[in-house]
Amino acid sequence: MNITFNELRKIKHSLPTGSIARIAQELNIEEQTVRNYFGAQKYENGKVAGIQIEPGPGGGIVHLEDTRILELAKQLITESSAPAMHPN
């Protein structure tokens, strides 16, 4: 899947507090690996996140080899923006 770097960063900045930890826990990966997926470049504690960035518009084109982190991030954003259901 391809996405612009700016779109990927926008998704990261839209995540509710605690989402990086939740994504890491649900996918059984290091939190730093999730951060690296969204553009960080610290590999001491995290792994390469399966992305390739090529020059282009919007900060460059990012090719995501594995979209599980992105899909879960979008799900968390949707959940956080959904109106809370209150019993009557």
ROSE-4610 file (N, C-alpha, C; in Angstrom, 1 decimal, always signed):
// ROSE-4610
residu = [M/M/M/N/N/N/I/I/I/T/T/T/F/F/F/N/N/N/E/E/E/L/L/L/R/R/R/K/K/K/I/I/I/K/K/K/H/H/H/S/S/S/L/L/L/P/P/P/T/T/T/G/G/G/S/S/S/I/I/I/A/A/A/R/R/R/I/I/I/A/A/A/Q/Q/Q/E/E/E/L/L/L/N/N/N/I/I/I/E/E/E/E/E/E/Q/Q/Q/T/T/T/V/V/V/R/R/R/N/N/N/Y/Y/Y/F/F/F/G/G/G/A/A/A/Q/Q/Q/K/K/K/Y/Y/Y/E/E/E/N/N/N/G/G/G/K/K/K/V/V/V/A/A/A/G/G/G/I/I/I/Q/Q/Q/I/I/I/E/E/E/P/P/P/G/G/G/P/P/P/G/G/G/G/G/G/G/G/G/I/I/I/V/V/V/H/H/H/L/L/L/E/E/E/D/D/D/T/T/T/R/R/R/I/I/I/L/L/L/E/E/E/L/L/L/A/A/A/K/K/K/Q/Q/Q/L/L/L/I/I/I/T/T/T/E/E/E/S/S/S/S/S/S/A/A/A/P/P/P/A/A/A/M/M/M/H/H/H/P/P/P/N/N/N]
num = [1/1/1/2/2/2/3/3/3/4/4/4/5/5/5/6/6/6/7/7/7/8/8/8/9/9/9/10/10/10/11/11/11/12/12/12/13/13/13/14/14/14/15/15/15/16/16/16/17/17/17/18/18/18/19/19/19/20/20/20/21/21/21/22/22/22/23/23/23/24/24/24/25/25/25/26/26/26/27/27/27/28/28/28/29/29/29/30/30/30/31/31/31/32/32/32/33/33/33/34/34/34/35/35/35/36/36/36/37/37/37/38/38/38/39/39/39/40/40/40/41/41/41/42/42/42/43/43/43/44/44/44/45/45/45/46/46/46/47/47/47/48/48/48/49/49/49/50/50/50/51/51/51/52/52/52/53/53/53/54/54/54/55/55/55/56/56/56/57/57/57/58/58/58/59/59/59/60/60/60/61/61/61/62/62/62/63/63/63/64/64/64/65/65/65/66/66/66/67/67/67/68/68/68/69/69/69/70/70/70/71/71/71/72/72/72/73/73/73/74/74/74/75/75/75/76/76/76/77/77/77/78/78/78/79/79/79/80/80/80/81/81/81/82/82/82/83/83/83/84/84/84/85/85/85/86/86/86/87/87/87/88/88/88]
x = [+0.8/+0.0/+0.9/+0.5/+1.2/+0.4/+1.1/+0.5/+1.5/+1.1/+2.2/+2.7/+3.9/+4.5/+3.7/+3.2/+2.4/+1.0/+0.4/-0.8/-0.5/+0.6/+1.0/+1.2/+1.9/+2.1/+0.8/-0.1/-1.4/-2.2/-2.1/-2.8/-2.1/-0.8/-0.1/-0.5/-0.6/-0.9/-2.4/-3.2/-4.6/-4.9/-3.9/-4.2/-4.5/-5.4/-5.7/-4.5/-4.4/-3.3/-3.3/-2.1/-1.9/-2.0/-2.3/-2.5/-1.2/-0.1/+1.2/+1.4/+1.2/+1.3/+0.3/-1.0/-2.0/-1.8/-1.3/-1.0/+0.1/+1.1/+2.3/+1.8/+1.0/+0.5/-0.3/-1.3/-2.2/-1.4/-0.4/+0.4/+1.6/+1.8/+3.0/+4.3/+4.5/+5.7/+6.1/+7.4/+7.9/+7.2/+7.0/+6.4/+7.3/+8.6/+9.5/+9.3/+8.9/+8.7/+7.4/+6.4/+5.2/+5.6/+6.4/+6.9/+7.7/+8.6/+9.4/+8.4/+7.3/+6.4/+5.8/+5.7/+5.1/+6.2/+7.4/+8.5/+9.6/+9.6/+10.7/+11.9/+13.1/+14.2/+15.1/+14.5/+15.3/+15.2/+16.3/+16.3/+16.9/+17.4/+18.0/+17.0/+15.8/+14.8/+13.7/+13.6/+12.5/+13.2/+12.3/+12.8/+12.4/+13.0/+12.6/+11.1/+10.3/+8.9/+8.3/+9.1/+8.6/+8.0/+8.7/+8.3/+9.4/+9.1/+10.1/+9.6/+10.4/+10.0/+10.8/+10.0/+10.6/+10.3/+11.1/+10.8/+9.5/+8.8/+7.6/+6.8/+5.6/+4.8/+4.3/+3.9/+3.3/+4.4/+5.6/+6.7/+7.3/+6.8/+7.4/+6.3/+6.5/+5.6/+6.1/+5.3/+5.7/+5.0/+5.8/+5.3/+5.3/+4.1/+3.9/+3.8/+4.7/+4.7/+3.7/+3.4/+2.5/+1.6/+0.3/-0.6/-1.3/-0.9/-1.6/-1.6/-0.4/-0.3/-1.2/-1.2/-2.0/-3.5/-3.9/-5.3/-5.8/-4.9/-5.3/-5.3/-4.4/-4.4/-5.7/-6.1/-7.3/-8.5/-8.5/-9.6/-9.7/-8.5/-8.5/-9.0/-8.6/-9.1/-10.6/-11.1/-12.6/-13.3/-12.8/-13.4/-13.3/-12.3/-12.1/-13.0/-13.4/-14.3/-15.7/-16.1/-17.4/-18.1/-19.4/-20.1/-20.2/-20.0/-20.2/-21.7/-21.9/-23.3/-23.6/-24.6/-25.0/-26.4/-26.4/-27.7/-28.7/-30.0/-31.0/-31.6]
y = [-1.2/+0.0/+1.2/+2.3/+3.5/+4.6/+5.5/+6.6/+7.7/+9.0/+10.0/+10.1/+10.5/+10.6/+11.6/+12.7/+13.7/+13.0/+12.2/+11.5/+10.5/+9.8/+8.9/+9.7/+10.8/+11.6/+12.2/+12.6/+13.1/+12.0/+10.8/+9.7/+9.5/+9.5/+9.4/+10.5/+11.7/+12.8/+12.8/+12.1/+12.0/+10.9/+10.0/+8.9/+9.4/+8.8/+9.1/+8.8/+9.4/+9.1/+7.6/+7.1/+5.7/+4.7/+5.2/+4.4/+3.6/+4.3/+3.6/+2.3/+2.4/+1.3/+0.2/+0.7/-0.3/-1.0/-0.3/-1.0/-2.0/-1.6/-2.5/-3.7/-3.5/-4.7/-5.6/-5.1/-5.9/-6.7/-6.1/-6.8/-7.5/-7.4/-8.1/-7.6/-6.3/-5.7/-4.6/-4.1/-3.1/-1.7/-0.9/+0.4/+1.2/+1.1/+1.9/+1.4/+0.2/-0.3/+0.4/+0.6/+1.4/+2.8/+3.4/+4.8/+4.9/+3.9/+3.8/+3.7/+3.0/+2.9/+4.3/+5.1/+6.5/+7.5/+7.1/+8.0/+8.2/+7.7/+7.8/+6.9/+7.1/+6.4/+5.9/+5.4/+4.8/+3.3/+2.7/+1.2/+0.4/+1.1/+0.4/-0.6/-0.1/-0.9/-1.4/-0.7/-1.1/-1.7/-2.2/-2.8/-1.9/-2.2/-1.6/-2.0/-1.0/-1.2/-1.6/-2.1/-2.5/-1.4/-0.3/+0.8/+1.3/+1.8/+2.4/+3.8/+4.8/+6.2/+6.6/+7.1/+7.5/+9.0/+9.8/+11.2/+11.4/+12.4/+12.7/+13.8/+14.1/+15.1/+14.7/+15.6/+15.3/+14.7/+15.1/+14.6/+13.3/+12.8/+11.6/+10.5/+9.5/+8.3/+7.2/+6.7/+5.7/+4.4/+3.4/+2.0/+1.2/+0.8/+0.0/-1.5/-2.3/-3.7/-4.4/-4.0/-4.6/-3.5/-3.6/-2.5/-2.7/-3.7/-4.0/-2.8/-2.2/-1.0/+0.1/+0.4/+1.4/+1.1/-0.1/-0.5/-0.3/-0.8/-0.6/+0.8/+1.6/+3.1/+3.7/+3.4/+4.0/+3.6/+2.3/+1.8/+2.5/+2.8/+3.5/+5.0/+5.6/+7.0/+7.0/+6.0/+5.9/+5.7/+4.8/+4.5/+5.8/+6.5/+7.7/+8.8/+8.8/+9.9/+9.6/+8.3/+7.9/+8.4/+8.8/+9.3/+8.2/+8.5/+7.5/+7.2/+5.9/+5.4/+5.4/+6.1/+6.2/+5.5/+4.6/+3.9/+4.9/+4.7/+5.6/+5.0]
z = [+0.0/+0.0/+0.0/-0.7/-0.7/-0.1/+0.6/+1.3/+1.3/+1.4/+1.5/+3.0/+3.1/+4.4/+5.3/+4.7/+5.4/+5.9/+5.1/+5.5/+6.7/+6.6/+7.7/+9.0/+8.9/+10.1/+10.7/+9.8/+10.2/+11.0/+10.5/+11.2/+12.6/+12.7/+13.9/+14.9/+14.4/+15.3/+15.7/+15.0/+15.3/+16.3/+16.6/+17.6/+19.0/+19.7/+21.1/+21.9/+23.1/+24.0/+24.4/+24.4/+24.7/+23.6/+22.4/+21.2/+20.8/+20.9/+20.5/+21.3/+22.6/+23.5/+23.2/+23.0/+22.7/+21.4/+20.4/+19.1/+19.3/+20.0/+20.3/+21.0/+22.0/+22.8/+22.0/+21.2/+20.5/+19.4/+18.8/+17.8/+18.3/+19.6/+20.2/+19.6/+19.5/+19.0/+20.0/+19.8/+20.6/+20.3/+21.3/+21.0/+20.1/+20.2/+19.3/+17.8/+17.6/+16.2/+15.7/+16.5/+16.1/+15.8/+16.6/+16.4/+15.0/+14.8/+13.6/+12.4/+12.5/+11.4/+11.0/+12.0/+11.7/+11.5/+11.2/+10.8/+11.7/+12.9/+13.8/+13.3/+13.7/+13.2/+14.3/+15.4/+16.5/+16.4/+16.2/+16.0/+17.1/+18.2/+19.3/+19.9/+20.3/+20.9/+20.0/+18.9/+17.9/+16.7/+15.8/+14.6/+13.4/+12.3/+11.1/+10.9/+10.4/+10.4/+9.1/+8.2/+6.9/+6.0/+6.0/+5.1/+4.3/+3.1/+2.2/+1.9/+1.9/+1.6/+0.3/-0.7/-1.9/-2.1/-2.7/-2.9/-3.7/-3.3/-4.0/-3.3/-3.7/-3.1/-1.7/-0.9/+0.4/+1.3/+1.2/+2.1/+1.6/+0.5/-0.1/-0.1/-0.9/-1.0/-0.1/+0.8/+1.7/+1.3/+1.0/+0.7/+1.9/+2.3/+3.5/+3.1/+3.6/+3.3/+4.1/+5.4/+6.3/+6.8/+6.6/+7.0/+8.3/+9.1/+10.3/+11.3/+11.4/+12.3/+11.8/+10.5/+10.0/+10.2/+9.9/+10.1/+11.5/+12.5/+13.9/+14.3/+13.8/+14.1/+13.6/+12.4/+11.9/+12.7/+13.2/+14.0/+15.3/+15.9/+17.2/+17.0/+15.9/+15.7/+15.5/+14.8/+14.6/+15.9/+16.7/+18.0/+18.9/+18.9/+19.7/+19.3/+18.0/+17.5/+17.5/+17.8/+17.8/+19.1/+19.0/+20.2/+21.2/+22.4/+23.5/+23.6/+23.8/+24.0/+25.5/+25.9/+27.3/+27.5/+28.4/+28.7/+29.3/+28.9/+29.5/+30.7]
